[in-house]
Amino acid sequence: MKNSYKLIIFIVGLSFILLSSFAQGLNEEVPPRYGESSFIGAIKSFFSQGEIKNFLSVTLGYDSNIYLDDKKREGDPFTQIVYQTTFTSSLTDKTDGILEYELMSLLYPDAGPLDMVSNYLRMGANFKLNEEATLYAGYHFGSVDYVNTGDDDFLDHSLKIKVKQKLPEKFFHSLSYTFRFKDYSEQKVTLVSLLPTTKTREDVRNSVAYEIGKYFKRDVVKIKFEYYYNNSNYPYLAYYDYDSYRLTLSCTHLFNKKLFGHFSFSRQMRDYTGRLLTVDLGSKEWDRTYVISSGFYYILNKSLTIGINYTYRQNWSNEPTSRYSGSVISVGTYWRF
């Protein structure tokens, strides 16, 4: 995974250099040959008419239970940095193409195994179906690297389709489907006999999500339901196979032109298809996770926002080793340019 990660970084960096050089080169005259003039013209138009938006955030915080263990309950501060650049350009009168790259790093001073760096490249298009509805279709590829360990590293592939529609009385809703494939290239599969194999772990996830919301004068209220099934080729006690149901309620309130707040509550139910309890080998595990989050954000100017956020999570389970609670408090700075 380490070599794959370095290769991905190199390819992504090289791709951006080539895209930049190519976009600049398109400003020069390109002689038509072999019937390629229309294709070159379309590419030239795509890059010359496009718009680039960048986002950078730096977050400092403290997690009271980094390992999600109710007995140890080890806490540690963390630093999270996210950089995202998005290129959008018109393909047709009703279609916009989207290219996006995102880099995220999460570092803990005293919990090295949790240090993580991810890279994602997303390609997709927005299709305007009519005045009220749009359709998004895209492919997302990423790599997640736990820099001080190797077993949990994986390559991430996703295909996503999403339909959004405006409704009367300032309501809106959306429906999405995502197919996700996670390739754990450094994690070997263990059989029920506890013997390792030469196969590497692979997880497949099918997700369906529906969201409905409404705009008020100073508020945006949303309700979201998401279901997914995680299916892994890791057969030992079907450890990574489960059904997940999650309901999320959220509200964003504008106090004035500069200050706004966000509140959310979610409940997730996970029912494992084969993970047996340590206290009862005849029963399967279920988890019920509650997450409450609130934050306040102040807009300094059109490019810069600062904020503070608090999140509390509680996991109930019929498996004693899976019960935990903890909280995260953080402050962040967010730039858009």
C-alpha positions, 0 to 999 in steps of 0.5 A: 500500500505504501508504494501504491500510495506514493504512485497515486500521489505522483500520478495525481500531481503529474495529472494536474501539471499536465492539465495545467500545461494542456489548458495553457497550450489550448490558448495557442492555435492547434492545426486540425488533422485526422478529423480531430479538430472538433474534439480539440475544440470541445476540449479547448472550450471545456478548459477555457470556460471553466471555473476553479474554486478552492477550499482550505480548512485547518481544524484543531480539536480534542477527542476524549475517546480516540479508540472508541473504548469505554474502559480505556477512554484515552483522549488526545488532541488532533490536527485536521487539514483539508484542501479541495480544488474543484474545476467546473465547466459547461459541456452542453447547455444543460450539462456541467462537467466536474473535476475535483481533488481533495487532500485530507490529513488527520494527525494525533501527537500521542496516537500514531496508529490513527494518523491518516492521509487520504487523497480523492479524485472525483469526476462527474457531471451535473445534468439539468433535467428541467427547471426544478431537477438535476441529475449527478453521475460520477466516479470517485477514486481515492486512497486512504493511508494510515501512515504509521500502520499498514493493515487498514490502508485501502483504495476506494472506488465509488460510482454515484448517481443522485437526483435533486429536485426543488418542490413547492413552498421552498421544499426540496428533496434528493435520492441517491445511490452509491456503489463503493468498493474498498480494496485493503491491499495489505490486509490478509483474509483470515478463515474461520480456522483462524489461518491467514490466506493469500487473499486480501480483504475487499469490501463492497457497499451498496448505499441508498439515501433520501433527503427532504428539507425546507428553506425558511427565512432564517433556517434550513431544516433537513431530514435524511435517511440512509441505508447500506449493506456492507459485504466483505470477503473476510469470512471469520465470523462475517466480521465486517458484514452488516446492515446499516440504517441511519436517520439524521435531523439537522438545522442551520440557523442564521442569527445575522449576516455574519453568524450562523449555527448548525445542529444535528442529531443522528441515530444509526442501527447496525445489525451484523449478519454473522458477528457473534457475541463474546458472552453468547456465541448463539447470538449476533451483535447489534449496535445503536449509535447516537450522535449529537453535534452543534457548531457556531460559525462567524463569517469574517469576510467572503473568503474566511470563516471561523467556527467552533464545534462540539460532538457527542457520540454514544454507542449501545450494543448487546456486545459489551466490548462495543459499548462506548461514549465520547466527545469531540470539541474543535475550532476551525478556520475555513478559506474559500478562494 
